[in-house]
Amino acid sequence: MSQTKFIVRKVAVLGAGVMGAQIAAHLVNAKVPTVLFDLPAKEGDKNGIAKKAIEALKKQKPSPLASRDAVNHIQPANYDDHLHLLKDCDLVIEAIAERMDWKTDLYKKVAPHLGEHTIFATNTSGLSINALADSLSGELKPRFCGVHFFNPPRYMHLVEIIPCKGSDAAILDNLERFLVTTLGKGVVRAKDTPNFVANRIGVYSMLATIANAEKFGIRFDVVDDLTGPRLGRPKSATFRTADVVGLDTFAHVVKTMQDTLPEDPWHSLYKSPEWLQKLIAAGALGAKTKVGIYKKEGKQMFVLDPAKGDYVGAGEKGDDGVKEILKNPDIGARFKALRESSHPQAQFLWACFRDVFHYIGVHLADIANSARDVDFAIRWGFGWTTGPFETWQAAGWQQVAKWVDEDIKAGKALSSAPLPAWVLEADRGGVHFAEGSYNPAGNALEGRSSLDVYARQLAPAKVLGEKTVELGETVYENEGVRAFTTGDDVLVVSFKSKAHAIGPAVLDGLNAALDIAEDRFKGLVIWQTEEPFSVGADLQSMLPAFMTGDWEAIEAMIRRFQQTSLRMRYSQVPTVAATQGYVFGGGCEIALHCDRVVGALESYVGLVEVGVGLLPGGGGCKEFALRASQEARGDILAALKDYFMNIATAKVATSALEAQELGFFKKSDMVVFNAYELLYVAKQQALAMAESGYRPPMKVKSFPVAGRAGAASIKGQLVNMLEGNFISKHDFFIASQIADVMTGGDVEAGTEVNEQWILDLERKAFMTLLQNAKTQDRIANMLTTGKPLRN
């Protein structure tokens, strides 16, 4: 099997609970036909349980489905009638409840029906893979392993692969290839220890935070204010995260640690606090029951006060002085200040870091193959921007180790377990180095995986201390962009501006790059070193001209933007936009004018200018008017209406697949599930176009527009929305301007115009709106608060 190409044609998921159904959803997002099994319903349709789970996928937020039609490719099934379907599945994932007896009973039922090459995997979050494997035949055991997705499966990058003792190495490699490229995941190979890598450390970190909050008397809402984005962690921080995960789920993972780690030095910590047990007993399970550690009544939020055994008003914040310490960019100085401060909140924060460092130092050898795997697992599975080992190393390994050691000996830590000798080595500078990351089990540095799939990741995720070399050779650079090549005849352009906003320097850089690409390269790719692709036009760069009323300078910049968009369209070399994250406003307009888009699945795409009281001025209105005309079958207005609504309502596609459905991306554009493969695929697309004798599209001489009659029809609907108070008067004014531009202005229906005609209308309307006081209020509000203003 290792000698032939491994193709996953169909997958079965056993268990239609929350995780099983969402794993199935992500499989069909990736166009993998999936059979979703559950028990036969006792009444009515025997597929009722699976069908109900599939229906529920359509209503969940954030949506597990990346396109409207994906759900139709999940086939509901039950164990009584459909086990024969398993023989055609290349991969079967078991995702039922975390009960060893239930899982092994199911294995006996399904094993005889599996194909002879089917990979069989369990999505357990913490049960022993080897204990589960013991219930399988010797023939099936080599094809069995753990494959632990994180919730929600579409959005969480991490998947842990956990081999059993008899797992076939080639099969594990094939599974990893599928997970990485087809499903877009970051894979960590974990050891078969309770809760594996991410949950073992992440849940311990939450337990340590809970214990230290109690020790130092810190309110739960204050804990969340201090342990979220201020520490480079998700907004949900600690207690909100428990609510989102589900308090019962969290308690179950804790119980696994309690039951399976009796000799662990932290065993006394592995228990659910009394207040948590009471919430679960009362059915207050968190977000899914709308009450947990937090609850909302009307517009007011409440948080549990365990000392009072009741809810109190939420919203209390951390101490300003402590938050000031957290702003210090020097991590070592930050820890020193927290440790030496007498403020309980500072002591609490140092204790939380110290106890995690202590834990990972003691347990690294047991639970992971290297320190890199720990950091990636926590970054990808728990959403930390920096892994715990990276944080320790960045703060100064030896100094932090000394502080942790002193606190252990002083009885301040949550366990008295001594740090391993390797942690305290006099010459140790950390665990991540250019040659690899430390593995104490073999006292050696582990290099990166050599699996072929990773050759597609030209700019892979890195850990602190790993060798980092600037990608490619710089060909051109200015204040706005860097253009480079990796020696394959493709020029790659990356923006240097904040959030990759498009200002004069970026436009100058793009034009210079196009000149160079047409002269010396086979293609041009726009790719950012990190998301977002672009948040749109750089309003900040317009401020000086805006403040002095230099409208001519602003109009000149808008004209320059439009010309750049047309250059992208009619360049003598193929142009490719490689998108991920926000593709908003001007960023979307750049993508619209490229020959091809290679979009990461999690590309959020929209022409959102109405949020600041404007319309798309870089060719977006023109492009949609042109596309509507080309797609119309005798009725331009009908073809135009959806495009108009996309712009007038600032509609945002919530995936690259939805961007295709809404017309932001073309059906021929590519969707890539792993963002780390974006650059590779984008360059391959540019080269393929070049090698096939690329010629730019012929310039559109003219195309028919809907004219003033079409604009009047659209405005009639806008009047109804205005009178129904669905939009404000200024919204009506903006939308009317958009309608006039997209229908071609004051001309008869069917009049033939060219691209420049619409661009001129677009630019004139943009300037009209920019000089409107209400639009200026919207821009000012966005620049000062980062939020749109409705006026």
C-alpha positions in Angstrom: 0.0 0.0 0.0 2.9 2.3 0.7 4.0 2.0 -2.9 0.8 3.2 -4.4 -0.9 6.6 -4.3 -3.4 6.8 -1.4 -6.7 8.4 -2.4 -9.6 9.0 -0.1 -12.7 8.6 -2.2 -15.2 8.3 0.6 -15.2 8.6 4.4 -17.6 7.3 7.1 -18.0 9.0 10.4 -19.5 6.8 13.2 -21.5 8.9 15.6 -23.6 12.0 14.7 -23.0 13.9 17.9 -21.5 17.4 17.9 -18.0 16.4 17.0 -19.0 13.6 14.6 -21.4 15.8 12.6 -18.9 18.6 12.4 -16.1 16.4 11.3 -18.5 15.1 8.5 -19.2 18.8 7.6 -15.6 19.6 7.2 -15.0 16.5 5.1 -17.8 17.6 2.7 -16.4 21.1 2.7 -13.3 19.5 1.2 -15.5 17.6 -1.4 -15.0 14.3 0.3 -18.4 12.3 0.2 -19.2 11.2 3.7 -21.5 8.7 5.3 -22.7 9.8 8.8 -23.8 6.9 11.0 -25.7 6.8 14.2 -28.0 4.4 16.1 -31.3 3.6 14.4 -34.1 5.9 15.6 -36.7 4.0 17.8 -39.6 5.7 16.0 -40.1 6.9 12.4 -37.3 7.1 9.9 -34.4 4.9 11.2 -32.0 7.5 9.9 -33.7 10.1 12.0 -30.8 10.7 14.5 -28.3 11.3 11.7 -30.7 13.4 9.7 -31.4 15.6 12.7 -27.7 16.2 13.2 -27.3 17.1 9.5 -30.1 19.6 9.7 -28.6 21.1 12.8 -25.4 21.8 10.9 -27.2 24.4 8.8 -28.1 26.5 11.9 -24.9 26.5 13.8 -22.7 29.6 14.3 -20.0 29.9 13.3 -21.0 27.7 10.5 -19.3 24.3 10.2 -20.3 24.4 6.5 -18.1 26.4 4.1 -20.6 26.4 1.3 -24.4 26.2 1.0 -24.5 22.9 -0.9 -21.9 20.9 1.0 -24.4 19.5 3.5 -26.1 17.6 0.7 -23.1 15.4 0.3 -23.4 13.9 3.8 -25.3 10.7 3.6 -27.3 9.7 6.7 -27.1 6.1 7.8 -27.8 3.8 10.7 -26.0 0.7 12.1 -28.9 -1.7 11.4 -29.2 -1.0 7.6 -26.1 0.5 6.2 -23.0 -1.3 7.5 -22.4 -2.6 4.0 -21.5 1.0 3.0 -18.3 0.8 5.0 -16.5 -1.4 2.6 -16.3 1.5 0.0 -14.9 3.9 2.6 -11.1 4.5 2.5 -11.2 6.1 6.0 -13.6 5.4 8.9 -13.6 7.8 11.9 -15.3 6.7 15.1 -16.6 9.7 17.1 -19.0 8.3 19.6 -19.2 9.2 23.3 -16.0 8.7 25.5 -16.9 5.3 26.9 -14.4 2.5 26.3 -17.1 -0.2 26.5 -19.3 1.6 24.0 -16.4 2.1 21.6 -15.2 -1.5 21.7 -18.7 -2.8 21.3 -19.1 -0.7 18.1 -15.7 -1.9 16.8 -16.9 -5.5 17.0 -20.0 -4.6 15.0 -18.3 -2.6 12.2 -14.9 -4.4 11.9 -16.3 -7.3 9.6 -17.6 -4.7 7.2 -14.5 -2.6 6.7 -12.6 -2.7 3.4 -9.3 -4.5 3.3 -7.3 -1.3 3.0 -9.6 1.0 5.1 -7.9 3.2 7.7 -9.9 2.9 11.0 -9.4 5.8 13.4 -10.9 7.0 16.7 -11.6 10.6 17.5 -11.2 10.0 21.2 -10.0 13.1 23.1 -8.2 11.1 25.8 -8.8 7.4 26.0 -5.9 5.0 25.5 -5.4 4.2 21.8 -3.6 0.9 22.7 -6.4 -0.2 25.0 -8.9 0.4 22.2 -6.7 -1.4 19.8 -6.6 -4.5 22.0 -10.2 -5.1 21.0 -9.3 -5.4 17.3 -8.1 -8.3 15.2 -4.4 -8.6 14.4 -5.3 -7.9 10.7 -7.1 -4.6 11.5 -4.7 -3.3 14.2 -2.0 -2.0 11.8 -4.7 0.2 10.2 -5.9 1.7 13.5 -4.9 4.9 15.2 -6.2 7.9 17.0 -7.1 11.0 15.0 -8.1 13.8 17.4 -9.8 16.8 15.9 -10.4 19.9 17.9 -13.7 21.7 18.2 -14.9 23.3 16.0 -13.2 21.0 13.4 -13.5 23.4 10.5 -11.7 26.2 12.3 -9.3 24.6 14.6 -6.0 23.9 12.8 -4.8 21.1 15.1 -5.3 17.3 14.5 -3.4 14.9 16.7 -2.4 11.5 15.2 -1.9 8.9 18.0 -0.4 5.6 16.8 -1.1 2.3 18.6 1.8 -0.1 19.1 1.0 -2.0 15.9 0.1 1.0 13.6 1.6 0.7 10.1 4.0 3.6 9.5 3.0 4.0 5.8 -0.7 4.2 6.8 0.0 6.9 9.3 1.9 8.9 6.7 -1.0 8.5 4.2 -3.4 9.7 6.8 -1.2 12.7 7.6 -1.0 13.7 3.9 -4.8 13.6 3.7 -5.2 15.7 6.9 -2.6 18.3 5.9 -3.5 19.0 2.3 -7.1 17.9 1.8 -8.5 19.0 5.2 -5.9 21.8 5.8 -4.8 20.7 9.2 -1.7 21.1 11.3 -0.7 17.6 12.4 1.1 16.7 15.6 2.1 13.0 16.3 1.2 12.4 19.9 2.2 9.6 22.3 -0.5 7.4 23.8 -0.8 9.2 27.1 -4.0 10.5 28.8 -5.5 13.4 26.9 -2.4 13.4 24.5 -0.6 16.7 24.1 -2.9 19.7 23.6 -5.6 18.8 26.1 -3.1 17.5 28.6 -1.3 20.8 28.8 -4.2 23.1 27.9 -6.6 21.7 30.4 -3.9 21.6 33.1 -3.3 25.3 32.3 -7.0 26.0 32.9 -7.0 24.0 36.1 -3.9 25.9 37.3 -5.6 29.2 36.5 -8.7 28.1 38.4 -6.6 27.0 41.4 -4.5 30.2 41.4 -7.6 32.4 41.0 -9.0 30.9 44.2 -5.7 31.2 46.0 -5.3 34.9 45.2 -9.0 35.8 45.4 -9.4 36.9 41.8 -12.9 37.2 40.3 -13.7 35.0 37.3 -14.4 38.1 35.0 -11.1 39.7 36.1 -9.3 36.4 35.3 -10.8 36.5 31.8 -9.8 40.2 31.4 -6.2 39.3 32.3 -5.7 35.9 30.6 -7.1 36.6 27.1 -5.6 38.8 24.4 -3.3 40.5 26.9 -1.4 37.2 27.1 -1.7 36.5 23.4 -4.6 34.1 23.9 -8.2 34.0 22.6 -10.8 36.5 23.7 -12.7 33.7 25.5 -9.6 33.6 27.9 -10.2 31.0 30.6 -13.7 30.8 32.0 -15.5 31.8 28.8 -13.5 29.1 27.0 -14.9 26.5 29.5 -18.4 27.8 28.7 -17.8 27.5 25.0 -16.3 24.0 25.2 -19.1 22.9 27.5 -18.6 22.5 31.3 -19.6 18.8 31.0 -17.0 18.3 28.3 -14.4 20.1 30.3 -15.2 18.1 33.4 -15.0 14.8 31.4 -11.5 15.6 30.2 -10.5 16.5 33.8 -12.0 13.2 35.0 -9.9 11.3 32.4 -6.8 12.8 34.0 -8.0 12.0 37.5 -8.8 8.3 36.6 -5.7 7.6 34.5 -2.9 9.6 36.1 -2.9 8.4 39.8 0.9 8.7 40.1 1.1 12.2 38.6 2.6 14.8 40.9 -0.3 17.1 40.1 -3.0 14.5 40.7 -4.7 16.4 43.5 -5.4 19.2 41.0 -7.2 16.8 38.6 -10.7 17.3 39.9 -13.7 19.5 39.1 -14.2 22.2 41.7 -17.4 22.0 43.7 -18.9 25.0 42.0 -18.4 23.4 38.6 -20.0 20.1 39.8 -23.0 22.1 41.0 -23.4 24.0 37.7 -23.3 20.7 35.8 -25.8 19.1 38.1 -28.1 22.1 37.5 -27.8 21.7 33.7 -25.9 24.9 33.4 -23.4 23.6 30.9 -22.2 26.8 29.3 -22.9 28.3 25.8 -25.0 25.3 24.6 -27.5 25.8 27.5 -27.1 29.6 27.5 -26.0 29.5 31.2 -22.8 28.3 32.7 -20.1 30.3 34.5 -21.6 33.3 32.7 -25.2 34.0 32.0 -27.0 36.8 30.3 -30.3 38.3 31.4 -31.6 40.9 28.9 -28.6 43.0 28.1 -26.8 42.5 31.4 -24.1 39.8 31.8 -23.6 38.0 35.1 -20.7 35.8 36.3 -20.6 33.1 39.0 -19.1 34.1 42.3 -18.2 30.7 43.8 -17.7 32.2 47.3 -21.3 33.4 47.3 -22.6 30.5 45.3 -24.5 32.9 43.1 -24.2 35.2 40.1 -23.0 38.8 40.3 -22.8 41.5 37.7 -20.0 40.8 35.3 -17.6 43.3 33.6 -15.0 44.0 36.3 -11.5 44.6 34.8 -8.0 43.9 35.9 -5.9 46.4 37.7 -4.4 49.2 35.5 -0.9 48.8 37.0 -0.9 45.1 36.4 -2.1 45.6 32.8 0.7 48.1 32.3 3.2 45.4 33.2 1.7 43.2 30.6 2.4 45.8 27.9 6.2 45.5 28.4 7.5 44.0 25.1 10.5 42.5 27.1 9.0 39.2 28.3 11.7 38.6 30.9 11.2 42.0 32.4 7.5 41.4 32.4 7.8 38.2 34.4 10.3 39.8 36.8 7.8 42.7 37.5 4.9 40.3 38.0 6.9 38.1 40.3 8.2 41.0 42.4 4.9 42.8 42.6 2.8 42.6 45.8 -0.5 43.0 43.9 -2.5 39.8 44.0 -3.4 40.0 40.3 0.3 40.2 39.4 1.1 37.3 41.8 -1.7 35.3 40.2 -0.4 35.9 36.6 3.2 34.9 37.5 1.9 31.8 39.3 -0.1 30.7 36.2 2.9 31.0 34.0 5.2 29.4 36.5 2.9 26.4 37.1 2.6 25.7 33.3 6.4 26.0 32.9 6.9 23.6 35.8 4.4 21.1 34.3 5.8 21.1 30.7 9.3 20.8 32.0 8.4 17.7 34.1 6.2 16.1 31.5 7.7 16.9 28.1 9.6 13.5 28.0 6.4 11.6 28.7 3.8 13.2 26.5 5.4 14.6 23.3 8.2 13.8 20.8 9.6 17.3 21.1 9.1 20.8 22.5 8.0 21.9 19.0 5.0 19.5 19.1 4.0 21.0 22.5 4.1 24.6 21.2 2.3 23.8 17.9 -0.3 21.7 19.8 -1.2 24.6 22.1 -1.0 27.3 19.4 -3.2 25.3 17.0 -5.5 23.6 19.5 -6.0 26.4 22.1 -5.4 29.5 20.0 -2.3 30.8 21.9 -0.2 33.1 19.6 3.0 31.8 21.3 3.5 28.3 22.8 4.5 27.8 26.4 8.1 26.7 25.6 8.5 29.6 23.2 7.4 32.0 25.9 9.8 30.5 28.4 12.7 30.7 26.0 11.9 34.3 24.9 11.9 35.3 28.6 15.4 33.9 29.2 15.5 30.2 29.8 17.9 30.0 32.7 16.5 32.9 34.6 12.9 31.6 34.4 14.1 28.1 35.3 15.8 29.5 38.4 12.7 31.4 39.4 10.5 28.3 38.9 13.0 26.2 40.9 13.1 28.7 43.8 9.2 28.7 43.9 9.0 24.9 44.0 11.5 24.7 46.8 9.6 27.5 48.7 6.4 25.5 48.4 4.7 28.2 46.3 4.1 25.9 43.2 1.1 23.6 42.8 3.4 20.6 43.0 6.6 19.8 44.8 7.9 17.7 41.9 11.6 18.8 41.1 12.5 20.1 37.7 14.3 17.5 35.6 18.1 17.9 35.3 18.0 18.9 31.6 15.9 22.0 32.4 18.5 23.3 34.9 21.6 22.6 32.7 24.0 25.5 33.0 24.5 25.9 29.3 20.9 25.5 28.3 19.6 28.4 26.3 16.2 26.9 25.5 14.6 24.0 23.6 14.2 25.4 20.0 17.3 25.8 17.8 18.1 26.1 14.2 18.9 22.3 14.1 15.6 21.3 15.7 13.7 21.1 19.0 14.6 19.3 22.1 13.4 15.8 22.9 14.5 14.8 26.4 13.5 11.2 25.9 16.4 10.8 23.5 18.4 13.8 24.7 18.5 15.0 21.1 17.2 17.7 18.8 14.3 16.6 16.6 14.2 18.0 13.1 11.1 18.8 11.0 9.1 16.0 9.4 10.5 14.9 6.1 7.1 13.8 4.8 6.7 14.9 1.2 3.5 16.9 1.8 5.5 19.5 3.8 7.5 20.4 0.6 4.4 22.2 -0.4 4.7 24.6 2.6 7.1 27.2 1.3 6.6 29.3 4.4 5.7 26.8 7.2 4.7 27.7 10.7 7.8 28.4 12.8 8.7 28.2 16.5 10.9 30.8 18.2 14.6 29.9 17.9 14.1 27.9 14.7 16.2 29.0 11.8 14.4 31.8 9.9 15.7 33.1 6.6 13.9 35.7 4.6 12.0 33.8 1.9 13.4 34.2 -1.6 15.7 36.8 -3.1 14.5 40.4 -3.0 14.1 41.8 -6.6 12.4 45.1 -5.7 11.4 46.8 -2.4 9.9 50.1 -1.5 8.0 51.4 1.6 4.9 49.5 0.6 5.9 46.2 -0.8 8.6 43.6 -1.1 8.9 41.7 -4.4 11.0 38.5 -4.4 11.7 35.3 -6.3 12.6 31.8 -5.2 14.2 31.1 -8.5 11.2 29.6 -10.4 10.4 32.5 -12.8 7.5 33.8 -10.6 7.7 37.2 -9.0 6.0 37.3 -5.5 4.7 40.5 -4.1 4.0 41.0 -0.3 2.6 44.2 1.2 4.5 45.7 4.1 1.7 48.0 5.4 -0.3 47.5 8.6 -3.0 44.9 7.9 -1.8 45.1 4.3 -3.8 48.2 3.7 -3.4 49.7 0.2 -2.0 53.2 0.1 0.2 55.2 -2.4 3.4 53.2 -1.6 1.6 49.8 -2.2 0.2 51.0 -5.5 3.6 52.3 -6.6 5.2 49.0 -5.5 2.6 46.9 -7.4 3.1 48.9 -10.6 6.9 48.6 -10.3 6.5 44.8 -9.7 4.3 44.5 -12.8 7.0 46.3 -14.8 9.6 43.9 -13.6 7.4 40.8 -14.0 6.5 41.7 -17.6 10.2 42.2 -18.3 11.8 39.2 -16.5 9.3 36.7 -15.1 6.7 34.3 -16.2 4.0 35.4 -13.7 3.2 37.5 -10.7 1.7 36.3 -7.4 0.4 38.6 -4.6 0.8 36.7 -1.3 1.1 38.0 2.2 3.5 36.5 4.8 0.6 36.4 7.2 -3.1 37.1 7.1 -5.0 39.2 6.3 -4.7 39.5 2.5 -5.7 43.1 2.8 -8.3 45.2 4.8 -8.7 47.5 1.9 -7.7 51.1 1.1 -5.4 52.9 3.6 -7.8 55.6 4.9 -5.0 56.8 7.3 -2.8 57.7 4.3 -5.6 59.9 2.9 -5.9 61.8 6.2 -3.5 64.7 5.4 -5.3 65.5 2.1 -8.6 64.8 3.7 -7.9 67.3 6.6 -6.8 70.1 4.2 -9.6 69.4 1.7 -7.1 68.5 -1.1 -9.7 66.5 -3.0 -7.6 66.5 -6.2 -4.9 64.6 -4.5 -7.4 62.0 -3.2 -9.0 61.7 -6.6 -5.6 61.2 -8.2 -4.9 58.3 -5.8 -8.3 56.7 -6.6 -7.5 57.1 -10.3 -4.1 55.4 -9.7 -5.9 52.6 -7.9 -8.3 52.0 -10.8 -5.4 52.1 -13.3 -3.5 49.5 -11.2 -6.5 47.3 -11.1 -6.7 47.4 -14.9 -3.0 46.7 -15.1 -3.5 43.5 -13.1 -6.3 42.5 -15.5 -4.4 43.2 -18.7 -0.8 42.5 -17.7 1.4 40.6 -20.2 2.0 37.9 -17.5 -0.6 36.0 -15.5 -1.5 37.5 -12.2 -2.6 35.4 -9.2 -3.9 36.6 -5.8 -3.2 34.2 -2.9 -5.8 35.2 -0.3 -6.3 34.3 3.4 -8.1 36.1 6.2 -9.8 39.4 5.4 -10.0 40.2 1.7 -11.9 43.5 2.1 -12.6 46.6 0.0 -9.5 47.4 -2.1 -8.0 44.0 -1.3 -11.1 42.4 -2.8 -10.8 44.7 -5.8 -7.2 43.6 -6.4 -8.3 40.0 -6.3 -11.2 40.6 -8.6 -8.8 41.9 -11.3 -6.3 39.1 -11.1 -6.4 36.3 -13.7 -6.8 33.8 -10.9 -7.4 33.7 -7.2 -6.0 30.9 -5.0 -8.0 31.4 -1.8 -7.4 29.7 1.5 -10.7 28.2 2.7 -10.8 30.8 5.5 -10.8 33.8 3.3 -13.5 36.3 4.3 -14.3 38.4 1.2 -16.3 41.5 0.7 -16.6 45.0 -0.8 -17.4 46.6 2.6 -16.9 50.3 1.8 -20.4 51.3 2.7 -19.3 50.7 6.3 -17.3 54.0 6.0 -19.9 55.7 3.9 -18.2 55.1 0.6 -18.5 52.8 -2.5 -15.8 50.6 -4.0 -13.5 53.0 -5.9 -10.8 50.7 -7.2 -12.8 49.1 -9.9 -15.2 46.9 -7.8 -18.4 48.5 -9.0 -17.1 48.4 -12.6 -16.1 44.7 -12.3 -19.5 43.6 -11.0 -21.3 45.7 -13.7 -19.2 44.0 -16.3 -19.7 40.5 -15.0 -23.5 41.1 -14.7 -23.5 42.2 -18.4 -21.5 39.2 -19.5 -23.7 36.8 -17.5 -27.1 38.3 -18.4 -29.3 36.3 -20.7 -31.4 39.2 -22.0 -32.0 40.7 -18.6 -29.1 42.8 -17.3 -30.9 44.1 -14.3 -31.8 40.6 -13.1 -28.1 39.6 -13.4 -27.0 42.8 -11.7 -29.2 42.7 -8.6 -27.2 40.2 -6.5 -24.0 41.9 -7.3 -25.6 45.3 -6.3 -26.7 43.8 -3.0 -23.3 42.4 -2.3 -21.9 46.0 -2.4 -24.9 47.9 -1.0 -25.2 45.6 2.1 -21.4 45.1 2.5 -22.0 41.3 2.3 -19.1 39.3 3.4 -18.4 35.7 2.1 -17.5 33.6 5.2 -15.3 31.2 3.2 -13.5 31.1 -0.2 -16.2 28.6 -1.3 -18.9 31.1 -0.4 -16.9 33.8 -2.2 -17.3 31.7 -5.4 -21.1 31.4 -4.7 -21.4 35.2 -4.3 -19.3 36.0 -7.3 -16.3 37.6 -5.5 -14.3 34.7 -6.8 -14.8 32.9 -10.1 -15.9 29.2 -10.3 -12.5 28.6 -12.0 -10.6 30.0 -9.0 -8.9 27.6 -6.6 -9.7 26.9 -3.0 -6.8 25.6 -0.8 -7.6 24.2 2.6 -4.2 24.6 4.1 -3.1 28.2 4.2 0.6 27.1 4.4 0.3 25.7 0.9 -1.1 28.9 -0.6 2.1 30.2 -2.1 3.1 26.9 -3.6 -0.3 26.4 -5.3 -0.5 30.1 -6.4 2.9 29.8 -8.1 2.0 26.6 -9.7 -1.1 28.2 -11.2 0.9 31.2 -12.5 3.5 28.9 -14.1 0.8 26.6 -15.6 -0.9 29.6 -17.3 2.5 30.9 -18.5 3.5 27.5 -19.9 0.2 27.2 -21.7 1.0 30.3 -23.8 -0.7 32.9 -21.7 -2.1 35.9 -23.3 -4.0 38.7 -21.4 -7.7 38.9 -21.9 -8.8 41.0 -24.9 -9.9 44.5 -23.7 -13.6 44.8 -23.5 -14.6 47.3 -26.2 -18.1 47.8 -24.8 -20.9 46.1 -22.9 -24.5 46.9 -22.3 -25.8 48.4 -19.0 -29.2 48.6 -17.3 -29.3 52.4 -17.6 -31.4 54.9 -15.7 -34.5 52.6 -15.9 -32.5 49.9 -14.0 -31.3 52.4 -11.4 -34.9 53.6 -10.9 -36.0 50.0 -10.3 -33.3 49.4 -7.7 -34.1 52.7 -6.0 -37.8 51.8 -5.8 -36.8 48.9 -3.6 -34.5 51.1 -1.6 -37.4 53.4 -0.9 -39.3 50.5 0.6 -36.3 49.7 2.8 -36.0 53.3 3.9 -39.7 53.6 4.8 -39.5 50.4 6.7 -36.6 51.8 8.7 -34.3 49.0 7.5 -31.8 51.6 6.2 -31.0 55.2 7.2 -31.3 58.2 4.8 -27.5 58.2 4.3 -27.6 54.4 3.6 -30.2 55.2 0.9 -28.0 57.9 -0.5 -25.0 55.7 -0.7 -26.9 52.8 -2.2 -28.5 55.1 -4.8 -25.0 56.2 -5.8 -23.9 52.6 -6.2 -27.0 51.9 -8.3 -26.3 54.8 -10.6 -22.7 53.6 -11.1 -23.5 49.9 -11.7 -26.3 50.7 -14.1 -24.1 53.0 -16.2 -25.4 56.4 -15.2 -27.9 58.6 -17.0 -28.2 56.5 -20.2 -30.9 54.4 -21.9 -31.2 50.7 -20.9 -29.0 48.6 -23.2 -26.5 51.4 -23.9 -23.1 50.2 -24.7 -20.3 51.6 -22.5 -16.7 50.6 -21.8 -14.8 49.9 -18.6 -13.4 53.4 -18.3 -17.0 54.9 -18.5 -18.0 53.0 -15.4 -14.6 53.7 -13.7 -15.2 57.4 -14.2 -18.7 57.2 -12.7 -17.3 55.1 -9.8 -14.6 57.7 -9.1 -17.0 60.6 -9.3 -19.4 59.0 -6.9 -16.6 58.1 -4.5 -15.5 61.7 -4.4 -19.1 62.9 -3.9 -19.5 60.6 -0.9 -16.1 61.5 0.5 -17.1 65.1 0.7 -20.4 64.3 2.5 -20.4 65.2 6.2 -22.1 62.0 7.2 -19.6 59.9 5.4 -16.8 61.9 7.0 -18.4 61.0 10.4 -18.3 57.4 9.5 -14.7 57.5 8.4 -13.7 59.4 11.6 -15.5 56.8 13.8 -13.8 53.9 12.0 -10.4 55.5 12.4 -10.8 56.2 16.1 -12.9 53.2 17.3 -12.3 50.6 14.6 -16.1 50.1 14.4 -18.7 51.1 11.7 -21.1 54.0 12.5 -24.7 53.9 11.4 -26.0 57.4 10.8 
